Structure formats: structure tokens, C-alpha cells
Amino acid sequence: MSPGKLRRLDPARLLTMAGALALAVMVLWTMVDIGARLAFNKPLHGTLDLVEVTLVLVAFLALPECFRRDEQIKVDLFDTMVRPRTLAAMRLAGEVATLAFLALLAVTLIQPLMDAYRFGDQKPDLPVPIFLLLLAIELALIVSIFVVLGRAIGQARAFPRTADAVAPHPPALHGNNGAAS
């Protein structure tokens, strides 16, 4: 299989594309709803449900790619004050904590997913089964777990072995990071 085809089968990328499609549906539906309301005084039925569903999809389906690109919100308060080995340990601990949190979310979601499937729960205005929404969230969480696990393994392999090992600091986002000039 060629590298180009393998890249298209990437689960994180596919989820991101599905999230982008959900965003496009949400925006277009909202625009049509506003237009119908203004032009004909007839809003579209189910707009609130559709926006709720697509908003959840946009947020959760983007998680794996966000973790892969390391684009979460971070506060680099101690990055310049600790040794490279300590910083590497803090980053690895952060990845492990993220992994534990994602696993907890994924496991906790199993029971509501089974209940929604068993009882046939749907959104009130649109016939969207709740279990499909929860299944998409579960899938995104599982893919996120694998992405974060890969990041944690990569950080553990790159961990500085000696106390005086020098690791390059990531580029500062705010100039000199508050250090005196």
C-alpha cells in the first residue's frame, strides 16, 4: 500500500474530516434557517437539535488530531525554570495523565451508550438516535487514546538518560517568556 493511501486511512484524519463535514452542515443549516425565518417567517424544524448534534461531533471528532498536533491549550509556566530532564518528566506525566483521563471517559461512556441503544433514545425534534452520537464520541475517545499512547511512547523513548542531558526548549510563543533581557 502506498504512503498516500495509508495517509487517507488514518483514523484521526478521517474523524477530523467528519467533524469538518458536521461543521459545514451546521453552518449551512443555520444559514438556511435564518433565511427562511427572515424571508418567509418559517424557521426550519429541528434546527436546535441539529446544531446540538453537529456541535458535539465537531468538538469530539477533532480531539484525536488535536492531540496528534499537540494543539491543546497549555500553560508553560515552569518550562524555563526546570532542567530539561525534569521538563521531559513533566511532559511524560502530562501524557500519562491525559491517557488516564481519556480512558476514564471512554469506559464511563459505555453504559450510557448501551442504555441509549437499548431504549432507542432519540433527539426530540429530529429522528437522530442518541446512541449513534455517543458511539461517535466513543470512537473519537478510543482513537485519541491511541494517539496519546503513541505520543507517550515517543516521549518515553526520547527521555534524556543523564541528568545533564540538554534538550532543546520548544520555541516560546510569547517572545522571551518573561525572562529578563
Accessible surface in RSA format (square Angstrom, percent):
REM  Atomic radii and reference values for relative SASA: ProtOr
REM  Chains: A
REM  Algorithm: Lee & Richards
REM  Probe-radius: 1.40
REM  Slices: 20
REM RES _ NUM      All-atoms   Total-Side   Main-Chain    Non-polar    All polar
REM                ABS   REL    ABS   REL    ABS   REL    ABS   REL    ABS   REL
RES MET A   1   166.93  86.4  80.71  53.4  86.22 205.3  90.08  76.6  76.85 101.8
RES SER A   2    57.46  48.6  47.11  62.9  10.34  23.8  44.86  95.5  12.60  17.6
RES PRO A   3   114.47  83.4 106.22  96.8   8.25  30.0 109.55  90.4   4.92  30.6
RES GLY A   4    38.49  47.5   0.00   N/A  38.49  47.5  31.77  87.2   6.72  15.1
RES LYS A   5   112.65  55.0 111.92  68.7   0.73   1.7  55.79  50.2  56.86  60.6
RES LEU A   6   115.34  64.2 112.20  80.3   3.13   7.9 112.20  78.8   3.13   8.4
RES ARG A   7   175.05  73.5 167.18  85.2   7.87  18.7  53.84  73.6 121.21  73.5
RES ARG A   8   149.86  62.9 146.29  74.6   3.58   8.5  65.52  89.6  84.34  51.1
RES LEU A   9   102.37  57.0  90.27  64.6  12.10  30.4  90.61  63.6  11.76  31.6
RES ASP A  10    28.77  20.2  24.40  24.3   4.37  10.3  14.72  34.7  14.05  14.0
RES PRO A  11    73.62  53.7  70.69  64.4   2.93  10.7  73.55  60.7   0.07   0.5
RES ALA A  12     0.66   0.6   0.33   0.5   0.33   0.8   0.33   0.5   0.33   0.9
RES ARG A  13    85.63  36.0  85.63  43.7   0.00   0.0  15.86  21.7  69.77  42.3
RES LEU A  14    84.85  47.3  79.80  57.1   5.05  12.7  80.02  56.2   4.83  13.0
RES LEU A  15    16.43   9.1  16.38  11.7   0.05   0.1  16.43  11.5   0.00   0.0
RES THR A  16    41.23  29.3  39.29  39.8   1.94   4.6  39.65  53.3   1.58   2.4
RES MET A  17    95.71  49.6  89.59  59.3   6.12  14.6  52.47  44.6  43.24  57.3
RES ALA A  18    43.81  40.3  34.91  53.9   8.90  20.2  39.50  55.6   4.31  11.4
RES GLY A  19     3.94   4.9   0.00   N/A   3.94   4.9   3.81  10.4   0.14   0.3
RES ALA A  20    60.02  55.2  48.52  74.9  11.50  26.2  53.49  75.3   6.53  17.3
RES LEU A  21   120.70  67.2 116.04  83.0   4.67  11.7 119.97  84.3   0.73   2.0
RES ALA A  22     8.33   7.7   3.53   5.4   4.80  10.9   7.95  11.2   0.39   1.0
RES LEU A  23    80.27  44.7  80.27  57.4   0.00   0.0  80.27  56.4   0.00   0.0
RES ALA A  24    44.49  40.9  37.11  57.3   7.38  16.8  44.22  62.3   0.27   0.7
RES VAL A  25    60.15  39.6  57.32  51.9   2.83   6.8  59.65  51.8   0.51   1.4
RES MET A  26    23.38  12.1  23.38  15.5   0.00   0.0  15.97  13.6   7.41   9.8
RES VAL A  27    71.96  47.3  68.45  62.0   3.50   8.4  71.81  62.4   0.14   0.4
RES LEU A  28   107.25  59.7 107.06  76.6   0.18   0.5 107.16  75.3   0.09   0.2
RES TRP A  29    75.44  30.3  69.93  33.9   5.50  12.9  74.53  39.7   0.91   1.5
RES THR A  30    44.48  31.6  44.48  45.1   0.00   0.0  41.90  56.3   2.59   3.9
RES MET A  31   117.90  61.1 107.25  71.0  10.64  25.3  94.68  80.5  23.21  30.8
RES VAL A  32    86.95  57.2  80.17  72.6   6.78  16.3  85.79  74.5   1.17   3.2
RES ASP A  33     6.18   4.3   6.18   6.2   0.00   0.0   0.00   0.0   6.18   6.2
RES ILE A  34    89.43  50.9  89.43  66.6   0.00   0.0  89.43  64.4   0.00   0.0
RES GLY A  35    34.01  41.9   0.00   N/A  34.01  41.9  32.68  89.7   1.34   3.0
RES ALA A  36    17.01  15.6  12.92  19.9   4.09   9.3  15.10  21.3   1.91   5.1
RES ARG A  37   118.69  49.8 112.80  57.5   5.89  14.0  41.99  57.4  76.70  46.5
RES LEU A  38   147.18  82.0 116.60  83.4  30.58  76.9 118.81  83.4  28.37  76.3
RES ALA A  39    72.06  66.3  33.60  51.8  38.46  87.5  44.00  62.0  28.06  74.3
RES PHE A  40   149.75  74.9 129.45  80.2  20.30  52.8 137.23  83.2  12.52  35.8
RES ASN A  41   124.14  85.6 111.60 107.9  12.54  30.2  27.54  66.3  96.61  93.4
RES LYS A  42   144.43  70.5 142.37  87.4   2.06   4.9  86.19  77.6  58.24  62.0
RES PRO A  43    70.86  51.6  52.80  48.1  18.06  65.6  52.80  43.6  18.06 112.2
RES LEU A  44    59.84  33.3  50.48  36.1   9.36  23.5  52.27  36.7   7.57  20.4
RES HIS A  45   132.13  72.2 114.45  79.6  17.68  45.2  87.15  89.8  44.97  52.3
RES GLY A  46     5.62   6.9   0.00   N/A   5.62   6.9   0.63   1.7   4.98  11.2
RES THR A  47    23.09  16.4  21.11  21.4   1.98   4.7  21.11  28.4   1.98   3.0
RES LEU A  48   123.44  68.7 117.09  83.8   6.35  16.0 119.85  84.2   3.59   9.7
RES ASP A  49     5.13   3.6   5.13   5.1   0.00   0.0   0.00   0.0   5.13   5.1
RES LEU A  50    26.30  14.6  25.69  18.4   0.61   1.5  26.30  18.5   0.00   0.0
RES VAL A  51    38.85  25.6  38.85  35.2   0.00   0.0  38.85  33.8   0.00   0.0
RES GLU A  52    69.62  40.0  65.46  49.5   4.16   9.9  33.46  64.7  36.17  29.5
RES VAL A  53    14.86   9.8  14.62  13.2   0.24   0.6  14.86  12.9   0.00   0.0
RES THR A  54     7.96   5.7   7.96   8.1   0.00   0.0   7.96  10.7   0.00   0.0
RES LEU A  55    99.85  55.6  99.80  71.4   0.05   0.1  99.80  70.1   0.05   0.1
RES VAL A  56    45.53  30.0  43.15  39.1   2.38   5.7  45.53  39.6   0.00   0.0
RES LEU A  57    34.89  19.4  34.89  25.0   0.00   0.0  34.89  24.5   0.00   0.0
RES VAL A  58    34.89  23.0  34.04  30.8   0.85   2.0  34.04  29.6   0.85   2.3
RES ALA A  59    58.21  53.5  42.32  65.3  15.89  36.1  51.58  72.6   6.63  17.6
RES PHE A  60    61.32  30.7  61.32  38.0   0.00   0.0  61.32  37.2   0.00   0.0
RES LEU A  61     9.43   5.3   9.43   6.7   0.00   0.0   9.43   6.6   0.00   0.0
RES ALA A  62    41.57  38.2  40.68  62.8   0.89   2.0  40.82  57.5   0.75   2.0
RES LEU A  63    44.86  25.0  44.38  31.7   0.48   1.2  44.81  31.5   0.05   0.1
RES PRO A  64     0.00   0.0   0.00   0.0   0.00   0.0   0.00   0.0   0.00   0.0
RES GLU A  65     9.95   5.7   9.95   7.5   0.00   0.0   8.59  16.6   1.36   1.1
RES CYS A  66    36.09  27.3  33.28  37.1   2.81   6.6  12.27  31.1  23.81  25.7
RES PHE A  67    19.30   9.7  19.30  12.0   0.00   0.0  19.30  11.7   0.00   0.0
RES ARG A  68    92.75  38.9  78.66  40.1  14.09  33.5  41.93  57.3  50.82  30.8
RES ARG A  69   128.25  53.8 102.29  52.1  25.95  61.8  32.86  44.9  95.38  57.8
RES ASP A  70    55.54  38.9  39.51  39.3  16.03  37.9  11.42  26.9  44.12  44.0
RES GLU A  71   107.17  61.5  79.83  60.4  27.34  65.1  34.52  66.8  72.65  59.3
RES GLN A  72    55.77  31.2  40.09  29.3  15.68  37.3  32.42  69.0  23.35  17.7
RES ILE A  73   172.75  98.3 143.06 106.6  29.69  71.6 148.63 107.0  24.12  65.5
RES LYS A  74   120.29  58.7  87.69  53.8  32.60  77.6  74.50  67.1  45.79  48.8
RES VAL A  75   122.55  80.6  91.86  83.2  30.68  73.9  94.69  82.3  27.86  75.6
RES ASP A  76    54.08  37.9  44.11  43.9   9.97  23.6  15.62  36.8  38.46  38.4
RES LEU A  77   112.51  62.7 101.48  72.6  11.03  27.7 105.19  73.9   7.32  19.7
RES PHE A  78   101.77  50.9 100.42  62.2   1.35   3.5 100.42  60.9   1.35   3.9
RES ASP A  79    24.85  17.4  24.85  24.7   0.00   0.0   4.76  11.2  20.09  20.0
RES THR A  80    84.16  59.9  54.10  54.8  30.07  71.7  37.92  50.9  46.24  69.9
RES MET A  81   129.41  67.0  91.74  60.7  37.67  89.7  61.51  52.3  67.90  90.0
RES VAL A  82    39.62  26.1  26.00  23.5  13.62  32.8  32.65  28.4   6.97  18.9
RES ARG A  83   165.45  69.5 161.00  82.1   4.46  10.6  47.00  64.2 118.45  71.8
RES PRO A  84    30.25  22.0  27.89  25.4   2.36   8.6  28.80  23.8   1.45   9.0
RES ARG A  85    83.85  35.2  83.83  42.7   0.02   0.0  16.93  23.1  66.93  40.6
RES THR A  86    61.93  44.0  57.97  58.8   3.96   9.4  37.62  50.5  24.32  36.8
RES LEU A  87     9.89   5.5   9.89   7.1   0.00   0.0   9.89   6.9   0.00   0.0
RES ALA A  88    22.41  20.6  15.74  24.3   6.67  15.2  20.79  29.3   1.62   4.3
RES ALA A  89    43.33  39.8  38.21  59.0   5.11  11.6  39.94  56.2   3.39   9.0
RES MET A  90    78.21  40.5  65.96  43.7  12.25  29.2  62.36  53.0  15.85  21.0
RES ARG A  91    88.36  37.1  79.43  40.5   8.93  21.3  38.61  52.8  49.75  30.2
RES LEU A  92    42.15  23.5  42.15  30.2   0.00   0.0  42.15  29.6   0.00   0.0
RES ALA A  93    60.87  56.0  49.87  77.0  11.00  25.0  56.80  80.0   4.07  10.8
RES GLY A  94    35.57  43.9   0.00   N/A  35.57  43.9  33.81  92.8   1.76   3.9
RES GLU A  95    13.82   7.9  12.55   9.5   1.27   3.0   3.20   6.2  10.62   8.7
RES VAL A  96    81.32  53.5  80.86  73.2   0.46   1.1  80.86  70.3   0.46   1.2
RES ALA A  97    62.14  57.1  51.11  78.9  11.04  25.1  58.01  81.7   4.13  10.9
RES THR A  98    38.49  27.4  33.38  33.8   5.11  12.2  13.57  18.2  24.92  37.7
RES LEU A  99    34.37  19.1  34.35  24.6   0.02   0.1  34.35  24.1   0.02   0.1
RES ALA A 100    62.22  57.2  49.24  76.0  12.98  29.5  57.76  81.3   4.46  11.8
RES PHE A 101   116.53  58.3 113.12  70.1   3.41   8.9 116.19  70.4   0.34   1.0
RES LEU A 102     4.62   2.6   4.62   3.3   0.00   0.0   4.62   3.2   0.00   0.0
RES ALA A 103    38.96  35.8  38.09  58.8   0.86   2.0  38.96  54.9   0.00   0.0
RES LEU A 104   112.95  62.9 108.34  77.5   4.60  11.6 112.26  78.8   0.69   1.8
RES LEU A 105    63.88  35.6  61.74  44.2   2.14   5.4  61.76  43.4   2.12   5.7
RES ALA A 106     6.46   5.9   6.40   9.9   0.07   0.1   6.46   9.1   0.00   0.0
RES VAL A 107   100.52  66.1  93.67  84.8   6.85  16.5  93.82  81.5   6.70  18.2
RES THR A 108    84.28  59.9  73.10  74.1  11.17  26.6  71.91  96.6  12.37  18.7
RES LEU A 109    26.62  14.8  24.46  17.5   2.16   5.4  26.48  18.6   0.13   0.4
RES ILE A 110    77.23  44.0  77.23  57.5   0.00   0.0  77.23  55.6   0.00   0.0
RES GLN A 111    91.86  51.4  90.84  66.4   1.01   2.4  49.94 106.3  41.92  31.8
RES PRO A 112    59.55  43.4  53.02  48.3   6.53  23.7  57.78  47.7   1.76  11.0
RES LEU A 113    25.21  14.0  25.21  18.0   0.00   0.0  25.21  17.7   0.00   0.0
RES MET A 114    85.85  44.5  81.04  53.6   4.82  11.5  52.58  44.7  33.28  44.1
RES ASP A 115    43.78  30.7  43.78  43.6   0.00   0.0  12.94  30.5  30.84  30.8
RES ALA A 116     3.46   3.2   3.06   4.7   0.40   0.9   3.20   4.5   0.27   0.7
RES TYR A 117   146.15  68.2 134.26  76.4  11.89  30.9  86.53  65.0  59.62  73.5
RES ARG A 118   144.75  60.8 113.29  57.7  31.47  74.9  57.57  78.7  87.19  52.8
RES PHE A 119   139.94  70.0 108.98  67.5  30.95  80.5 114.76  69.6  25.18  72.1
RES GLY A 120    49.42  60.9   0.00   N/A  49.42  60.9  32.27  88.5  17.16  38.4
RES ASP A 121    65.61  46.0  59.52  59.2   6.09  14.4  16.61  39.1  49.00  48.9
RES GLN A 122   101.83  56.9  77.18  56.4  24.65  58.7  13.17  28.0  88.66  67.2
RES LYS A 123    35.16  17.2  29.13  17.9   6.03  14.3   1.39   1.3  33.77  36.0
RES PRO A 124   118.54  86.4  76.95  70.1  41.58 151.2  88.84  73.4  29.69 184.5
RES ASP A 125    67.66  47.4  53.99  53.7  13.66  32.3   2.78   6.5  64.88  64.7
RES LEU A 126    27.64  15.4  25.97  18.6   1.67   4.2  27.60  19.4   0.04   0.1
RES PRO A 127   106.10  77.3  89.58  81.7  16.51  60.0  91.64  75.7  14.46  89.9
RES VAL A 128    41.69  27.4  40.71  36.9   0.97   2.3  41.69  36.2   0.00   0.0
RES PRO A 129    35.71  26.0  35.71  32.6   0.00   0.0  35.71  29.5   0.00   0.0
RES ILE A 130    38.69  22.0  38.66  28.8   0.02   0.1  38.69  27.9   0.00   0.0
RES PHE A 131    48.33  24.2  48.33  29.9   0.00   0.0  48.33  29.3   0.00   0.0
RES LEU A 132    89.35  49.8  83.10  59.4   6.25  15.7  83.47  58.6   5.89  15.8
RES LEU A 133    21.85  12.2  17.73  12.7   4.12  10.4  21.35  15.0   0.50   1.3
RES LEU A 134    27.39  15.3  27.39  19.6   0.00   0.0  27.39  19.2   0.00   0.0
RES LEU A 135    85.65  47.7  85.65  61.3   0.00   0.0  85.65  60.2   0.00   0.0
RES ALA A 136    23.06  21.2  18.17  28.0   4.88  11.1  22.53  31.7   0.53   1.4
RES ILE A 137    16.39   9.3  16.12  12.0   0.27   0.6  16.29  11.7   0.10   0.3
RES GLU A 138    14.93   8.6  14.93  11.3   0.00   0.0  10.20  19.7   4.73   3.9
RES LEU A 139    91.63  51.0  89.75  64.2   1.88   4.7  91.27  64.1   0.36   1.0
RES ALA A 140     0.00   0.0   0.00   0.0   0.00   0.0   0.00   0.0   0.00   0.0
RES LEU A 141     3.34   1.9   3.34   2.4   0.00   0.0   3.34   2.3   0.00   0.0
RES ILE A 142    69.90  39.8  69.90  52.1   0.00   0.0  69.90  50.3   0.00   0.0
RES VAL A 143    16.91  11.1  16.29  14.8   0.61   1.5  16.91  14.7   0.00   0.0
RES SER A 144     0.00   0.0   0.00   0.0   0.00   0.0   0.00   0.0   0.00   0.0
RES ILE A 145    33.53  19.1  33.53  25.0   0.00   0.0  33.53  24.1   0.00   0.0
RES PHE A 146   132.63  66.4 123.76  76.7   8.87  23.1 124.24  75.3   8.39  24.0
RES VAL A 147    21.65  14.2  12.00  10.9   9.65  23.2  19.19  16.7   2.45   6.7
RES VAL A 148     0.18   0.1   0.18   0.2   0.00   0.0   0.18   0.2   0.00   0.0
RES LEU A 149    68.69  38.3  68.69  49.1   0.00   0.0  68.69  48.2   0.00   0.0
RES GLY A 150    42.08  51.9   0.00   N/A  42.08  51.9  32.15  88.2   9.93  22.2
RES ARG A 151    49.59  20.8  40.01  20.4   9.58  22.8  23.34  31.9  26.25  15.9
RES ALA A 152     8.46   7.8   7.69  11.9   0.77   1.7   8.03  11.3   0.43   1.1
RES ILE A 153    78.05  44.4  75.91  56.5   2.15   5.2  77.96  56.1   0.09   0.2
RES GLY A 154    37.05  45.7   0.00   N/A  37.05  45.7  31.37  86.1   5.68  12.7
RES GLN A 155    47.44  26.5  40.80  29.8   6.63  15.8  28.16  59.9  19.28  14.6
RES ALA A 156    42.49  39.1  37.24  57.5   5.25  11.9  37.97  53.5   4.52  12.0
RES ARG A 157   189.20  79.4 166.10  84.7  23.10  55.0  60.28  82.4 128.92  78.1
RES ALA A 158    81.08  74.5  50.70  78.2  30.38  69.1  61.97  87.3  19.11  50.6
RES PHE A 159    36.64  18.3  30.97  19.2   5.67  14.8  31.84  19.3   4.81  13.8
RES PRO A 160    16.09  11.7   6.87   6.3   9.22  33.5  16.09  13.3   0.00   0.0
RES ARG A 161   168.80  70.9 144.35  73.6  24.45  58.2  74.44 101.7  94.36  57.2
RES THR A 162    78.46  55.8  74.03  75.0   4.43  10.6  69.67  93.6   8.79  13.3
RES ALA A 163    66.96  61.6  55.49  85.6  11.47  26.1  55.88  78.7  11.08  29.4
RES ASP A 164   119.24  83.5  97.99  97.5  21.25  50.3  49.40 116.3  69.85  69.7
RES ALA A 165    28.53  26.2  18.69  28.8   9.84  22.4  27.31  38.5   1.22   3.2
RES VAL A 166   135.35  89.1 104.77  94.8  30.59  73.7 104.97  91.2  30.38  82.4
RES ALA A 167    35.51  32.6  30.30  46.8   5.20  11.8  32.00  45.1   3.51   9.3
RES PRO A 168   124.59  90.8 101.58  92.6  23.01  83.6 111.50  92.1  13.08  81.3
RES HIS A 169    93.25  51.0  70.40  48.9  22.85  58.5  51.84  53.4  41.42  48.2
RES PRO A 170    62.92  45.9  46.20  42.1  16.71  60.8  53.34  44.0   9.58  59.6
RES PRO A 171   123.13  89.7 102.66  93.6  20.46  74.4 113.90  94.0   9.23  57.4
RES ALA A 172    45.11  41.5  15.50  23.9  29.60  67.3  18.52  26.1  26.59  70.4
RES LEU A 173   154.97  86.3 124.26  88.9  30.71  77.2 127.45  89.5  27.52  74.1
RES HIS A 174   137.59  75.2 116.41  80.9  21.18  54.2  84.33  86.9  53.27  62.0
RES GLY A 175    63.33  78.1   0.00   N/A  63.33  78.1  44.40 121.8  18.93  42.4
RES ASN A 176    84.17  58.0  64.96  62.8  19.21  46.3  40.68  97.9  43.49  42.0
RES ASN A 177    44.84  30.9  18.33  17.7  26.51  63.8  10.61  25.5  34.22  33.1
RES GLY A 178    76.69  94.6   0.00   N/A  76.69  94.6  40.37 110.8  36.32  81.3
RES ALA A 179    59.73  54.9  44.99  69.4  14.74  33.5  54.71  77.0   5.02  13.3
RES ALA A 180   107.45  98.8  66.51 102.6  40.94  93.1  77.02 108.5  30.43  80.6
RES SER A 181   147.58 124.7  68.79  91.8  78.79 181.5  80.76 172.0  66.82  93.6
END  Absolute sums over single chains surface
CHAIN  1 A    12213.6      10219.8       1993.8       8805.3       3408.3
END  Absolute sums over all chains
TOTAL         12213.6      10219.8       1993.8       8805.3       3408.3
